[in-house]
Amino acid sequence: MTTSPTLRVERRLLRGGALTVAGMDEVGRGALSGPVSVGVVVVDSSTPALPGVRDSKLLTPSARLELVPKIRQWCAGWAVGHAEPKEIDERGIIGALRLAGMRALSALDARPDVVLLDGSHDWLTPPAQTTLLEAPDDIAENPPPAVVTQVKGDLVCTSVAAASVLAKTERDDLMIELHQRFPAYEWADNKGYAAPGHVAALEAHGATDVHRRSWRLPGVSPHA
């Protein structure tokens, strides 16, 4: 039985001196098409528990949509940032994740003191030598807040789970819109992942301008 996420980790960081903690999670990392999206949800010492929140992968689409207004009302701040397929091709997936995360942070009304990042790898903090590709977005001049990683953060931390729900629902909506342009790829259902219908369409029609062309796309020549 899966336990529900709590604010235990966030409250420990708040007791340690942070005034605000931003849970952060990404969706779309392994998709073949569409953006990679990063959600951020801010909590502070006055934020109460929020029952019913789970990692977005454990919720039905209707349950995720029902949670969205509750999360937005509950938290101290929220945002979702995206990096487009062309940016993924230019920067690689880690650079694109960083770009989407920084866009989410910049959309907040106030900068959080700490980012609580799902996983064991800090992909948000730029390397010591920031590439020129990142310079236009001022990532080097505007580094992110302190980052704390949390393995399985989307399962144990309410703010991270809530961020995953917001990112997932917003990205799903974008993929449904893209489906109207390219219905053969069935993105309304598969959201850009390598489902059989998507792979069959790639084999029949090739890649679109919203596919990640630097990736090894099934059925598509690497130089197509």
C-alpha positions in Angstrom: 0.0 0.0 0.0 1.4 3.4 -1.0 1.6 6.0 1.7 0.4 9.5 1.0 2.9 12.3 0.6 3.2 14.7 3.5 4.8 18.1 4.3 7.4 16.5 6.6 10.4 17.2 4.5 9.2 20.7 3.6 8.6 21.5 7.3 12.1 20.3 8.2 13.5 22.7 5.6 11.3 25.5 6.9 12.4 24.9 10.5 16.0 25.0 9.2 15.6 28.7 8.2 13.8 28.7 4.8 10.8 31.0 4.6 9.5 29.3 1.5 10.1 25.9 -0.1 9.3 25.1 -3.7 8.5 21.5 -4.6 9.5 20.9 -8.3 8.9 18.0 -10.7 9.1 17.4 -14.4 6.9 15.6 -16.9 7.5 14.7 -20.6 11.2 13.8 -20.2 10.9 10.5 -22.0 8.3 11.6 -24.7 9.2 11.6 -28.4 7.4 14.8 -29.2 6.1 17.9 -27.4 7.7 20.0 -24.7 9.3 18.9 -21.4 7.4 20.6 -18.6 8.4 21.5 -15.0 5.9 22.3 -12.3 6.7 24.3 -9.1 4.5 24.6 -6.0 5.5 26.9 -3.1 4.7 26.2 0.5 5.5 28.1 3.7 5.0 27.6 7.5 1.3 28.4 7.2 0.6 25.9 4.5 -1.7 23.1 5.9 -1.8 19.5 4.8 -3.6 18.7 1.6 -5.2 15.3 1.5 -5.7 13.4 -1.8 -2.6 14.6 -3.6 -0.5 11.9 -5.2 2.2 11.7 -7.8 0.5 12.5 -11.1 1.3 9.0 -12.5 -0.8 7.4 -9.7 -3.9 9.5 -10.5 -6.6 9.2 -13.2 -6.9 12.1 -15.6 -10.2 13.1 -14.0 -8.6 13.0 -10.5 -5.7 15.2 -11.6 -8.1 17.8 -13.1 -10.1 17.8 -9.9 -7.0 18.5 -7.9 -5.7 21.4 -10.0 -7.9 24.2 -8.5 -7.5 22.8 -5.0 -3.7 22.9 -5.4 -3.7 26.4 -6.8 -5.8 27.7 -3.9 -3.9 25.7 -1.3 -0.3 26.7 -2.0 1.6 29.9 -1.5 2.5 30.1 -5.2 2.7 27.9 -8.3 3.8 27.9 -12.0 4.6 25.6 -14.9 7.5 26.2 -17.3 8.1 24.5 -20.6 11.0 23.8 -23.0 10.1 23.2 -26.6 11.3 20.3 -28.8 13.8 22.6 -30.7 15.2 23.7 -27.4 15.6 20.0 -26.3 17.4 19.3 -29.6 19.7 22.3 -29.0 20.5 21.9 -25.3 19.9 18.2 -24.6 17.3 17.0 -22.2 19.1 18.2 -19.0 19.6 21.7 -20.4 16.0 21.8 -21.5 14.8 20.7 -18.0 16.9 23.4 -16.5 15.4 26.0 -18.9 11.8 24.8 -18.1 12.5 24.9 -14.4 14.0 28.4 -14.5 11.0 29.6 -16.5 8.7 28.2 -13.9 10.6 29.9 -11.1 10.7 33.2 -13.0 6.9 33.1 -13.3 6.4 33.0 -9.5 5.6 36.3 -7.7 8.6 35.8 -5.3 11.7 33.7 -5.4 11.6 30.7 -3.0 14.4 30.1 -0.6 14.8 26.4 -1.4 13.8 24.2 -4.3 12.9 20.6 -3.3 13.7 18.6 -6.4 12.4 15.1 -7.2 15.1 12.5 -7.7 18.8 12.2 -6.8 20.2 14.5 -9.5 20.2 18.2 -9.3 19.5 19.1 -13.0 18.3 22.6 -12.0 21.6 24.1 -10.9 23.7 25.1 -14.0 27.2 23.6 -14.3 30.2 25.9 -13.4 30.8 26.5 -17.1 27.4 27.7 -18.5 27.1 27.3 -22.2 26.3 30.1 -24.6 23.0 28.5 -25.4 21.9 29.2 -21.9 23.0 32.8 -21.8 20.0 34.3 -23.5 17.8 33.2 -20.7 20.1 34.7 -18.1 20.5 31.4 -16.2 24.1 32.2 -15.4 23.2 35.7 -14.2 20.1 34.5 -12.3 21.1 31.1 -10.7 18.3 29.1 -9.0 17.8 29.0 -5.3 19.5 26.3 -3.2 18.4 22.9 -4.3 17.7 19.9 -2.1 17.1 16.6 -3.9 14.7 14.0 -2.6 14.6 10.5 -4.0 11.0 9.6 -4.7 10.0 13.1 -3.8 6.8 12.8 -5.8 5.8 10.0 -3.5 6.7 11.4 -0.1 6.5 15.3 -0.5 3.2 17.0 -1.0 4.7 20.0 -2.7 6.5 17.8 -5.3 3.5 15.6 -5.9 1.4 18.8 -6.4 3.9 20.2 -8.8 3.8 17.0 -10.8 0.0 17.2 -11.1 0.1 20.8 -12.3 2.9 20.0 -14.8 1.1 16.9 -16.1 -2.3 18.5 -16.6 -0.8 21.6 -18.4 1.4 19.5 -20.6 -1.5 17.1 -21.4 -3.5 20.1 -22.5 -0.7 21.2 -24.8 -0.5 17.7 -26.4 -4.2 17.6 -27.0 -3.9 21.0 -28.8 -1.1 19.6 -30.9 -3.2 16.6 -31.7 -5.6 18.9 -33.6 -2.7 19.7 -36.0 -1.3 16.2 -36.2 -4.2 13.8 -35.5 -2.4 10.8 -37.1 0.0 10.6 -34.1 -2.8 10.2 -31.6 -1.2 12.6 -29.1 -4.6 13.2 -27.4 -4.2 9.7 -26.1 -0.5 9.0 -25.9 0.7 12.6 -25.0 3.8 12.2 -27.3 5.1 9.0 -25.8 6.1 5.9 -27.9 2.7 4.2 -27.9 2.0 1.8 -30.9 -0.2 4.4 -32.7 2.5 7.1 -32.4 5.2 4.8 -33.6 3.1 3.6 -36.6 2.4 7.2 -37.6 6.2 8.0 -37.4 6.9 5.1 -39.7 4.1 6.1 -42.1 4.5 9.9 -42.1 7.9 10.7 -40.5 8.7 13.3 -37.9 6.9 16.6 -37.5 8.3 20.0 -36.3 7.2 19.2 -32.8 9.2 15.9 -32.6 12.5 15.8 -30.8 14.6 15.3 -34.0 17.9 14.8 -32.2 16.4 11.6 -30.6 16.4 8.2 -32.2 12.8 8.2 -33.3 11.3 4.8 -34.1 10.9 4.3 -37.9 12.6 7.5 -38.8 16.0 7.9 -40.4 18.5 9.7 -38.1 19.0 12.3 -40.8 15.4 12.7 -41.8 
